[in-house]
Amino acid sequence: MKAKLLESWYSLCRDASRQRIVIISLSVFCGLVYFVSAMSHNDEKLASAVVQSASRYEIPNGFRAVAMQSAGPLPVLQSGNRVDVIIDSAIVLEQVLVIDIAEQSGRQATIVLAVPVENSAMIANAAALGVVSLVLVG
């Protein structure tokens, strides 16, 4: 069987026009294999990007995104959780949506909250001063 396969291969490649056809066919086949492998690699990156972006919520109309780092420990948060924002021992905002949580090595996690426009400056200023605490709403 191996001998017949080799004989048919040699007979196929005898003249120059058949050699060109075989070389072009093999080039197209190799190109397709490369294309499929490249697309599957991009699909893996796309899938991870979709998972990553699926963890983020859209900012509702009339709200602003405020990022903050807590000086103290935080409750275990996920995107989509609701938290109460506390400044100087007073609840300033209730049921605020957690849009994203960015983990950074060697630093506290950065939490991005969707806050109403009228409170966004106060929350951003308090976050910059480090006087904001978050309480997870159950």
C-alpha positions as CSV (number, residue, x, y, z in Angstrom):
1,M,0.0,0.0,0.0
2,K,2.9,2.3,0.9
3,A,4.5,1.6,-2.5
4,K,1.3,2.3,-4.4
5,L,0.9,5.6,-2.6
6,L,4.5,6.6,-3.4
7,E,4.0,5.6,-7.1
8,S,0.8,7.6,-7.4
9,W,2.6,10.6,-5.8
10,Y,5.5,10.4,-8.2
11,S,3.2,10.0,-11.2
12,L,1.3,13.0,-10.1
13,C,4.4,15.2,-9.9
14,R,6.1,14.1,-13.1
15,D,5.5,17.2,-15.3
16,A,5.9,20.8,-14.4
17,S,2.2,21.8,-14.7
18,R,1.2,19.1,-12.2
19,Q,4.0,20.1,-9.9
20,R,2.7,23.7,-9.8
21,I,-0.9,22.4,-9.1
22,V,0.4,20.3,-6.3
23,I,2.5,23.1,-4.8
24,I,-0.4,25.6,-5.0
25,S,-2.7,23.0,-3.5
26,L,-0.4,22.3,-0.6
27,S,0.2,26.1,-0.1
28,V,-3.6,26.7,0.0
29,F,-4.0,23.8,2.4
30,C,-1.2,25.0,4.7
31,G,-2.7,28.6,4.5
32,L,-6.1,27.2,5.6
33,V,-4.6,25.3,8.5
34,Y,-2.7,28.4,9.6
35,F,-5.9,30.5,9.2
36,V,-8.0,28.1,11.2
37,S,-5.4,27.9,14.0
38,A,-5.1,31.7,14.1
39,M,-8.8,32.1,14.3
40,S,-9.1,29.6,17.1
41,H,-6.4,31.5,19.0
42,N,-8.2,34.8,18.4
43,D,-11.5,33.1,19.6
44,E,-9.8,32.2,22.9
45,K,-8.7,35.8,23.3
46,L,-12.1,37.0,22.3
47,A,-13.8,34.6,24.7
48,S,-11.6,35.9,27.6
49,A,-12.3,39.5,26.6
50,V,-16.0,38.7,26.5
51,V,-15.9,37.2,29.9
52,Q,-13.9,40.1,31.2
53,S,-16.2,42.7,29.7
54,A,-19.3,40.7,30.8
55,S,-18.2,41.3,34.4
56,R,-18.6,45.1,33.8
57,Y,-21.9,46.8,33.9
58,E,-23.0,49.7,31.8
59,I,-23.2,53.1,33.5
60,P,-26.9,54.0,33.7
61,N,-28.1,57.4,32.4
62,G,-27.7,60.1,35.0
63,F,-24.9,58.3,36.7
64,R,-21.1,58.7,36.7
65,A,-18.4,56.1,37.3
66,V,-16.2,56.9,40.4
67,A,-13.1,54.8,41.1
68,M,-11.8,54.4,44.6
69,Q,-9.3,52.4,46.7
70,S,-10.2,51.5,50.2
71,A,-7.7,52.2,52.9
72,G,-9.1,49.4,55.0
73,P,-10.5,45.9,54.3
74,L,-13.4,45.5,51.9
75,P,-16.2,43.0,51.9
76,V,-15.9,40.4,49.1
77,L,-17.4,42.3,46.1
78,Q,-18.3,41.3,42.6
79,S,-19.5,43.4,39.7
80,G,-23.2,43.8,40.0
81,N,-23.3,43.9,43.8
82,R,-25.0,46.8,45.6
83,V,-23.2,48.7,48.3
84,D,-23.9,51.5,50.7
85,V,-21.4,54.4,50.6
86,I,-20.4,55.7,54.0
87,I,-18.5,59.0,54.6
88,D,-17.6,60.1,58.1
89,S,-19.9,57.6,59.8
90,A,-22.9,58.6,57.8
91,I,-24.6,56.7,54.9
92,V,-24.4,59.1,52.0
93,L,-25.7,56.8,49.2
94,E,-27.6,53.6,49.4
95,Q,-27.8,50.7,47.0
96,V,-25.0,51.9,44.7
97,L,-24.1,49.6,41.8
98,V,-20.5,48.1,41.7
99,I,-19.5,48.3,38.0
100,D,-16.0,46.8,38.2
101,I,-13.3,45.6,40.5
102,A,-9.7,45.9,39.3
103,E,-7.2,43.8,41.2
104,Q,-3.7,45.1,41.3
105,S,-0.7,43.3,42.8
106,G,0.7,45.0,45.8
107,R,-2.1,47.5,46.1
108,Q,-5.7,47.6,47.3
109,A,-8.4,46.7,44.8
110,T,-9.9,49.5,42.9
111,I,-13.6,49.6,43.0
112,V,-15.7,51.4,40.3
113,L,-19.1,52.6,41.4
114,A,-22.0,54.1,39.5
115,V,-23.1,57.1,41.5
116,P,-25.7,59.7,40.7
117,V,-24.4,62.8,38.9
118,E,-25.3,65.1,41.8
119,N,-23.3,63.1,44.3
120,S,-20.3,62.2,42.0
121,A,-18.1,65.1,43.0
122,M,-18.6,64.5,46.7
123,I,-17.9,60.8,46.4
124,A,-14.8,61.3,44.2
125,N,-13.4,63.9,46.6
126,A,-14.0,61.7,49.6
127,A,-12.5,58.8,47.8
128,A,-9.4,60.9,47.0
129,L,-9.1,61.8,50.7
130,G,-9.6,58.1,51.7
131,V,-12.6,58.6,53.9
132,V,-15.1,56.4,52.1
133,S,-16.2,53.0,53.4
134,L,-18.4,50.5,51.6
135,V,-20.9,48.2,53.1
136,L,-22.2,45.3,51.1
137,V,-26.0,45.2,50.8
138,G,-27.5,41.7,51.1
